[in-house]
Amino acid sequence: MNNGRITELLDKYWACETSISEEMELQEFFRSGNVPEELQPYVTLFTYRRDLQALKPGDGFEERLVGSIRKAERQNRYITIRIFEPLLRIAASVLLVTGIGISVYLFSRQNSQVFAETYNDPEAAMQQATLALDKLSRAIQATEEASLKSLEQLDNLELDWSEIDSLSTEIVPIDPDFNKDVKPGRL
Amino acid sequence: MSRDKFHRIILPLKDKLFRLAWSIVRDSAEAEDIVQDMFVKLWSKIDEWDNIENLEAYCFRATKNLALDRMESLEIRKTENISPELESSTFTDRVTPFNKLEETERYTLLYNCIDQLPEKQKMVFQLREIEGMSYREIADTLQMSEEMVKVSLFRARGRLKKQLSGRRE
């Protein structure tokens, strides 16, 4: 590469007008070892980058990287649980107390229904009680009337009661000593 | 989908991000820690990835910020001597001890000059010179206009030219 070309490229380089490929060209020139005396101060400027470009993390860095991410993930999960642990305890306690409270309330409500006072007004209660008793009275009266009516109908049938009574006399009364003579072995 | 993005876009950036972190802290172990921290933090925001316009540029910015924070908190002394890992990979084509010493001094001088650049100029310089990014890519990464990228690079190169040529005289 002639000096004219290098001077031209260097001027472009200082003016930030070089392309990436032209900068690569300069790098190659300065690495060649045939650098004029006046350009010697800039040798390292164009040669150091190749060494830096070759600079890489140590062996197994990618594995360490992925490992550290997984570790952080696990820690985050653990931290989340730890952060919420007191809240979980409180929530569990509240749930327990609420559950017990609801159970007690339902139980007492169920029991109190048997003896519950459903009327605040005594007059209304009396009225309802009278109504209930009246209904009961009417029901009893109706059944009494129905019974009397049935008896009247029976009288009207003109049955011969003596025949009906004779049926009862033919039935042999049960003798309590009937099985006394039976030997146990025959059973 | 996000896991796919991680393996397709983010994980392959690890070397570039490492070099970016290294250019700030000048220490391999620290640079690895920084990149690792960045990945863990990024992973914790996995739900937000779809809202990030340019994930690659975001990674570069996050790494740069973490590295600058680490520099502040640890007060890592920017190298005055070239780091061992670079020293071992450099100067392989120079044979004499004198040349090697001379080269080491030159590299040390160069790093000192780069370290003295303002942060913005240094970042632009790093992304252009080492990662070979276009002006557009640098602008996206550092969230600045393309014009500003060119101005920063122009100033950075001008300063380095002045310092490198001036020290020799």
Chai-1 contact restraints between the chains, C-beta under 6 A:
chainA,res_idxA,chainB,res_idxB,connection_type,confidence,min_distance_angstrom,max_distance_angstrom,comment,restraint_id
A,W14,B,R157,contact,1.0,0.0,6.0,A-B,restraint_1
A,W14,B,K161,contact,1.0,0.0,6.0,A-B,restraint_2
A,C16,B,K150,contact,1.0,0.0,6.0,A-B,restraint_3
A,C16,B,L153,contact,1.0,0.0,6.0,A-B,restraint_4
A,C16,B,F154,contact,1.0,0.0,6.0,A-B,restraint_5
A,I20,B,G132,contact,1.0,0.0,6.0,A-B,restraint_6
A,P41,B,L164,contact,1.0,0.0,6.0,A-B,restraint_7
A,P41,B,S165,contact,1.0,0.0,6.0,A-B,restraint_8
A,P41,B,R168,contact,1.0,0.0,6.0,A-B,restraint_9
A,T44,B,R106,contact,1.0,0.0,6.0,A-B,restraint_10
A,T44,B,Y107,contact,1.0,0.0,6.0,A-B,restraint_11
A,T44,B,L110,contact,1.0,0.0,6.0,A-B,restraint_12
A,Y48,B,L110,contact,1.0,0.0,6.0,A-B,restraint_13
A,R49,B,E129,contact,1.0,0.0,6.0,A-B,restraint_14
A,R49,B,I130,contact,1.0,0.0,6.0,A-B,restraint_15
A,D51,B,L86,contact,1.0,0.0,6.0,A-B,restraint_16
A,D51,B,S89,contact,1.0,0.0,6.0,A-B,restraint_17
A,D51,B,T90,contact,1.0,0.0,6.0,A-B,restraint_18
A,L52,B,I130,contact,1.0,0.0,6.0,A-B,restraint_19
A,Q53,B,I130,contact,1.0,0.0,6.0,A-B,restraint_20
A,A54,B,S89,contact,1.0,0.0,6.0,A-B,restraint_21
A,L55,B,R19,contact,1.0,0.0,6.0,A-B,restraint_22
A,K56,B,D15,contact,1.0,0.0,6.0,A-B,restraint_23
A,P57,B,F18,contact,1.0,0.0,6.0,A-B,restraint_24
A,P57,B,E32,contact,1.0,0.0,6.0,A-B,restraint_25
A,L65,B,Q36,contact,1.0,0.0,6.0,A-B,restraint_26
A,L65,B,F39,contact,1.0,0.0,6.0,A-B,restraint_27
A,S68,B,Q36,contact,1.0,0.0,6.0,A-B,restraint_28
A,S68,B,V40,contact,1.0,0.0,6.0,A-B,restraint_29
A,I69,B,V40,contact,1.0,0.0,6.0,A-B,restraint_30
A,I69,B,W43,contact,1.0,0.0,6.0,A-B,restraint_31
A,A72,B,V40,contact,1.0,0.0,6.0,A-B,restraint_32
